[in-house]
Amino acid sequence: MCYKYFINNKLLAILGIVILIIVLIPYELVVVPEWQIKVIDSKGNSLPNRKVTQIWTHLSLESANIHREVQETNSEGIVVFPERTVKVSLMKRSFAKFGDLLRFFNPHASSGPHSYVFSERSENGSSYERKGALETILIEQD
């Protein structure tokens, strides 16, 4: 009987260690999917060699880190920003979800993934928050 008790405790300890390792290992999480942007003028003509900026962050997981990348459009006026990811453990994701619930009480707080793109002469950019197709047309003013 004492032997069974020892085996059960040993199995529980091993199971606890395995669960702890799984919870602490960082996994990749997609913040913003791949995003294709086409830059055109007010007449609908493609604008090559225009600078387009993408800014992105995941406010729940990396509130102090705001990332930025600038690319130029190709000969067809298109630029493609790659998928943006962050490595985070399941434990940190759980704490972030709890923080998101607390932000419910502050109507001015933001959480979750956010991204914004704009070109050097466009009056309006385009933003991404969690959902939606990411094909955007930016119109530059003459």
Secondary structure, DSSP 8 states (H G I E B T S, - for coil): -HHHHHHHHHHHHHHHHHHHHHHHSEEEEEEE--EEEEEEETTS-B-TT-EEEEEEEETTT-TT--EEEEEE--TTSEEEE--EEEEEEHHHHHHHHHHHHHHTT-TT---SEEEEEEETTBS--EEE-S-S--EEEEEE--
